[in-house]
Amino acid sequence: MPEPSSRAPMSQVLMLRLQSLPRLALPAAVLLLALVGLAAPPLYAVPALGMLLALLAFLASFTWAQAGSRGRLVRMVVMGVLAGLLVSRAFEALS
């Protein structure tokens, strides 16, 4: 596992890449992943929800220290709901 100091530059590179995208690219990607996760068959929904959960967790990690208790709670609830949807769609695919 890489040392925490060696992971920081990777995160900075990813954030710089996200900032270089057009302004509406990230919200469009989140909306697309959410729609696919909710409306598509489980074969496509499970990976889309997994990517959405990973993306939101990555973005939330950058503001975690500055967020107050309410902000942290909202982030946890959103990620919990997404994780629940992911598990639900995964079990739907298995049945």
C-alpha positions in Angstrom: 0.0 0.0 0.0 1.5 3.4 -0.9 2.5 5.8 1.8 -0.1 8.6 2.4 2.4 11.2 1.2 2.7 9.3 -2.2 -1.0 9.3 -2.6 -1.4 13.0 -2.2 0.1 13.9 -5.6 -2.1 11.4 -7.3 -5.2 13.0 -5.8 -3.9 16.4 -6.8 -3.4 15.2 -10.4 -7.0 13.9 -10.5 -8.4 17.1 -9.1 -6.4 19.1 -11.7 -7.8 16.9 -14.4 -11.4 17.4 -13.1 -10.9 21.1 -13.0 -9.7 21.2 -16.6 -12.9 19.6 -17.8 -15.8 21.8 -19.1 -17.9 23.3 -16.2 -20.9 21.0 -16.8 -19.0 17.8 -17.4 -18.9 16.6 -13.8 -22.6 17.3 -13.0 -23.5 15.7 -16.3 -21.5 12.6 -15.4 -23.1 12.4 -12.0 -26.6 12.7 -13.5 -25.8 10.1 -16.2 -24.4 7.6 -13.7 -27.4 8.2 -11.4 -29.9 7.7 -14.2 -28.2 4.6 -15.4 -28.0 3.3 -11.9 -31.7 3.8 -11.3 -33.2 3.0 -14.7 -31.0 0.5 -16.5 -30.9 -3.3 -16.1 -28.8 -4.4 -13.1 -25.9 -5.5 -15.4 -25.3 -1.8 -16.2 -26.8 -0.3 -13.0 -24.5 -1.9 -10.5 -21.2 -0.6 -12.1 -22.7 2.8 -12.6 -23.8 3.1 -9.0 -20.4 1.8 -7.9 -18.6 4.5 -10.0 -21.0 7.1 -8.7 -20.3 6.1 -5.1 -16.6 6.1 -5.6 -16.6 9.5 -7.3 -18.7 11.1 -4.6 -16.6 9.5 -1.9 -13.4 10.8 -3.6 -14.8 14.3 -3.8 -16.2 14.3 -0.3 -12.8 13.3 1.1 -11.4 16.6 0.0 -13.8 18.7 2.0 -14.2 16.3 5.0 -12.0 18.3 7.3 -13.6 21.6 6.6 -17.2 20.3 6.8 -19.1 20.8 9.9 -21.0 18.0 11.6 -24.1 18.6 9.5 -22.1 18.6 6.3 -20.5 15.3 7.3 -23.8 13.8 8.2 -25.3 14.8 4.8 -22.3 13.2 3.0 -22.6 10.0 5.0 -26.4 9.8 4.4 -26.0 10.3 0.6 -23.2 7.7 0.4 -25.3 5.3 2.6 -28.3 5.7 0.3 -26.1 5.1 -2.7 -24.6 2.0 -1.1 -28.0 0.7 -0.3 -29.2 1.2 -3.8 -26.0 -0.6 -5.0 -26.6 -3.6 -2.8 -30.3 -3.6 -3.8 -29.6 -3.6 -7.5 -26.8 -6.3 -7.0 -29.3 -8.6 -5.2 -31.8 -7.9 -8.0 -29.3 -9.0 -10.5 -28.7 -12.3 -8.6 -32.3 -13.2 -8.3 
